[in-house]
Amino acid sequence: MPRIMAVAMIVATFTLAGASDLFAQRRGFIFGFGVGPGVTSYSPFGSESGWGLATDLKIGAQVSKSVQVYYLGRTNWINAYSNLVAAGISALGVTYVLPTAPVHISGGLGLATFLTVCCEGSGNEGAGFGVTGGVGWEFADLWLLDMAVTYGKPGDLDVWSARAGLSILSH
């Protein structure tokens, strides 16, 4: 058992040292895109939900090796009211990269929307306040597995969205 603990500590030490080197050179303009499955729950009077495609867009700056500030566009594309609906948020986002591990913690505040993209109007479209937060793990240089939750109050709807995805971020 002590040998296993010693090996685990050595592996952890080299992993954390490698992660800090990974982030050491990052500065300047960033552009990122992500895609994956998402679920959205919306409730004007009852509660309905739908699964669909989730997309994520980031454009901004890496202001230090630990902090990113950017425009965030996060959308779940679902079938609601027999139409293609985009439930999302346009926000000012911030990501904090942990200095000793390849983990990212993010959040944003902005404008939440629930809009019919195709076919007929739903009558429940709108825009309002929204907030989002998430966590990601960088498994290879600039490639992340991430999860996020978004809440918005577009019009008279309460909209909750969750997504998991694969993202790439360029510097």
Sequence and secondary structure as in RCSB ss.txt:
>XXXX:A:sequence
MPRIMAVAMIVATFTLAGASDLFAQRRGFIFGFGVGPGVTSYSPFGSESGWGLATDLKIGAQVSKSVQVYYLGRT
NWINAYSNLVAAGISALGVTYVLPTAPVHISGGLGLATFLTVCCEGSGNEGAGFGVTGGVGWEFADLWLLDMAVT
YGKPGDLDVWSARAGLSILSH
>XXXX:A:secstr
 HHHHHHHHHHHHHHHHHHHHHHTT  EEEEEEEEEEEEEEEESSS EEEEEEEEEEEEEEE SSSEEEEEEEEE
EEEEETTEEEEEEEEEEEEEEE TTSSEEEEEEEEEEEEEEEESS  S  EEEEEEEEEEEEEEETTEEEEEEEE
EE  TT EEEEEEEEEEEEE 
